[in-house]
């Protein structure tokens, strides 16, 4: 079986043209993304897939997504690999469709691709007006249908918002709100892992039928969520490498920047799950 190397770059929060980086960052996120690309060049292998897993541009416009589109095509050409992007809560869906895509694909931006015996699903957990995420009924039906049609393939899922797990107790207000429904769809299928970002700190856990969940740190900045009511922000940048080899999965974190000073903080009134559910979810 083919050995695969997958690069996951999560939460780059690229700065819109003419604006300054959020949270008093001293290094522009575009510079951090350039440093990540340079680090990928130093690896002893070519990646098979690069995934940018949400919060691509921090409240950007179509021109910003057009700029990102150019960077993605450069990465495709240079590394001769697939590059997939998914949307996060800070992405503007209309601006993304206008600047990044040739045509509007509909209410969600989902994708699926196959490499060898592995199927990769790229899901859209963004819900306009919410920091937290959901996977819609339509998406779950779409996912379940394709999983049933390919029972011999191993499935890997990418989405922006993490599923609930034992290290997410301080983040219930922000993560995927319908984990139980997702696990119901995944039950009985050959799931290799679920990969996400959003919370700006790396963690991993097993849930459901011992399904591996890996949450990536951010390419733009760290958030320390140890204190439930006060989440501290620090300058940092990282990405992760997912290695799939003969049915086994391993993850390596590449930490390129980590500074100790607190540059901002988020006050969290409540860490509980949301009670309001958007229509269609």
Buried (B, 14 or more C-beta within 10 A) or exposed (E): EEEBBBBBBBBBBBBBEEEEBBBEBEBBBBEBBEBBBEBBEEEEEEBBBBBBBBBBBBBBBBBBBBBBBEBBEEBEEEBEBBBBBBBBBBBBBEBBBBBBEEEEEEEBBBBBEEBEBBBBBBBBBBBEEBBBBBBBEBBBEBBBEBBEEBEEBBBBBBBBBBBBBEBBEBBBBBBBBBBEBBBEBBEEBBBBBBBBBBBBBBBBBEBBEEBBBBBBBBBBBBBBBEEBEEBBBBBBBBBBBBBBEEEEBEBEEBEBBEBEEEBBBEEBEEBEBBEEEBEEB
